[in-house]
Amino acid sequence: MNLPNKLTVLRVIMVPFFVFFMLTDVAGGAGKWIALVLFCLASLTDMLDGKIARARNLVTNFGKFMDPLADKLLVCSAMICLIPSGQLPAWVVIVIIAREFIISGFRLVAADSGIVIAASYWGKFKTVSQMFMVIVLIADLGGVFDTVGTVLIWIALVLTVVSLVDYIAKNVEVLTKGGM
């Protein structure tokens, strides 16, 4: 297993620890900050694994499949953790997670035909916007950051829908093959 794939697996491993600190009071008031640091580190592994994979020509089918899945696990877990506090409306999380299921379905159908669908730029923009949104919402600094958080929620939501439409438009032939 190459370094980028190890970083992707590390990101997946970090998710339960992040969720633990988000949802428990084991660390008291420091819990959200520990969770925030874990989320930031996990998010950085996303950027790092892609850069290393492309720079060293280490792009693999495992990475093309697992990297977006690791991002989905991290971001969706974070968004679900933000619902009980009221920082993120449940309907927004449902729309975002629905998009992830639809794209995962596309990838499964494509994989059955031997096609690997890599992440698009719209998907990458969507992921980055969601990560920034989660960071601002977890930090919960108040004041102007409440407005920044609201703006980031809307940006993430719009990019989620745009990236869904982009994936469908670019990969509609995956669904139409085989008489669908």
C-alpha positions in Angstrom: 0.0 0.0 0.0 1.5 3.3 -1.1 1.7 6.5 1.1 -1.4 8.2 -0.4 -3.5 5.2 0.3 -2.2 4.9 3.8 -3.2 8.5 4.4 -6.7 7.8 3.2 -6.9 4.8 5.5 -5.7 7.0 8.4 -8.5 9.5 7.6 -11.0 6.7 7.9 -9.5 5.5 11.2 -9.7 9.1 12.6 -13.4 9.4 12.1 -14.6 7.4 15.1 -12.2 9.3 17.4 -13.5 12.6 16.0 -17.1 11.5 16.6 -16.2 10.3 20.1 -14.9 13.7 21.1 -17.8 15.5 19.3 -20.5 13.5 21.1 -19.1 12.9 24.6 -18.1 15.0 27.5 -15.1 12.8 28.4 -12.7 15.7 27.8 -15.1 18.4 29.1 -14.9 21.7 27.3 -11.8 20.6 25.5 -13.7 17.8 23.6 -14.9 20.1 20.8 -11.4 21.4 20.3 -9.9 17.9 20.3 -12.6 17.0 17.7 -11.8 20.1 15.7 -8.0 19.3 15.6 -8.8 15.7 14.6 -11.2 17.0 11.8 -8.5 19.5 10.6 -5.8 16.8 10.5 -8.1 14.4 8.7 -9.0 17.1 6.2 -5.3 17.8 5.6 -4.7 14.2 4.8 -7.2 14.5 2.1 -5.3 17.3 0.4 -2.0 15.7 1.1 -2.8 12.2 -0.3 -4.0 13.6 -3.6 -1.0 15.9 -4.0 1.4 13.0 -3.3 -0.5 10.6 -5.5 -0.4 12.9 -8.5 3.2 14.2 -8.0 4.6 10.7 -7.6 2.3 9.0 -10.1 0.8 6.8 -7.3 -2.8 7.1 -8.4 -4.6 3.8 -7.9 -8.1 2.5 -8.3 -8.1 1.9 -4.6 -7.4 5.6 -4.0 -9.9 6.7 -6.6 -12.6 4.7 -4.8 -11.5 5.0 -1.1 -10.5 8.7 -1.1 -14.0 10.0 -1.9 -15.5 7.4 0.5 -13.1 8.6 3.3 -14.2 12.2 2.7 -17.8 11.2 2.8 -17.3 9.3 6.1 -15.5 12.3 7.7 -17.7 15.1 6.5 -21.1 13.3 6.9 -20.1 12.1 10.4 -19.2 15.7 11.3 -22.5 17.1 9.9 -24.6 14.5 11.7 -22.8 15.4 14.9 -23.7 19.1 14.4 -27.5 18.5 14.1 -28.3 18.0 17.8 -26.6 21.3 18.7 -28.8 23.1 16.2 -25.8 24.4 14.3 -26.7 22.5 11.1 -30.3 21.9 10.0 -31.2 18.2 9.5 -32.7 18.9 6.1 -29.3 20.3 4.8 -27.6 17.2 6.1 -30.2 15.0 4.4 -29.7 16.7 1.0 -25.9 16.4 1.3 -26.0 12.8 2.3 -28.6 12.0 -0.4 -26.2 13.3 -2.9 -23.4 11.1 -1.5 -25.7 8.0 -1.8 -26.6 8.9 -5.4 -22.9 9.4 -6.4 -21.9 6.2 -4.6 -24.7 4.4 -6.5 -23.3 5.8 -9.8 -19.8 4.5 -8.8 -21.1 1.0 -8.0 -22.9 0.7 -11.3 -19.9 2.0 -13.1 -17.6 -0.4 -11.2 -19.8 -3.2 -12.3 -19.0 -2.2 -15.9 -15.3 -1.9 -15.1 -15.4 1.9 -15.0 -13.8 3.9 -12.2 -15.3 7.4 -11.8 -12.8 9.7 -10.2 -13.7 12.8 -8.3 -14.5 15.9 -10.4 -13.5 19.4 -9.7 -17.0 20.3 -8.6 -16.9 17.4 -6.2 -13.6 18.6 -4.8 -15.0 22.2 -4.4 -18.0 20.7 -2.7 -15.8 18.7 -0.3 -13.6 21.7 0.6 -16.6 23.9 1.2 -18.1 21.3 3.4 -14.9 21.0 5.4 -14.6 24.7 5.9 -18.2 24.8 6.9 -17.7 22.1 9.5 -14.6 23.7 10.9 -16.4 27.1 11.4 -19.5 25.4 12.9 -17.4 23.2 15.3 -15.3 26.2 16.5 -18.6 28.1 17.2 -16.8 31.4 17.8 -20.0 33.4 17.7 -20.3 37.0 16.4 -19.5 37.4 12.7 -18.5 33.7 12.6 -22.2 32.8 12.9 -22.9 34.7 9.7 -19.8 33.1 8.1 -21.1 29.7 9.1 -24.5 30.4 7.6 -22.9 31.5 4.3 -20.7 28.4 4.3 -23.8 26.2 4.8 -25.4 27.7 1.7 -22.3 27.5 -0.4 -21.8 23.9 0.6 -25.4 23.1 -0.2 -25.3 24.8 -3.6 -22.0 23.1 -4.5 -23.5 19.8 -3.4 -26.3 20.2 -5.9 -24.1 21.5 -8.7 -21.6 18.6 -8.3 -24.5 16.1 -8.3 -25.8 17.6 -11.6 -22.3 17.6 -13.0 -21.7 13.9 -12.1 -25.1 12.9 -13.6 -24.5 14.9 -16.8 -21.0 13.5 -17.3 -21.8 9.9 -16.4 -25.4 9.3 -17.7 -24.1 6.7 -20.1 -23.2 4.5 -17.0 -26.9 4.2 -16.3 -28.0 3.8 -19.9 -25.7 0.9 -20.6 -27.3 -2.5 -20.3 -30.8 -1.4 -21.3 -31.6 0.9 -18.3 
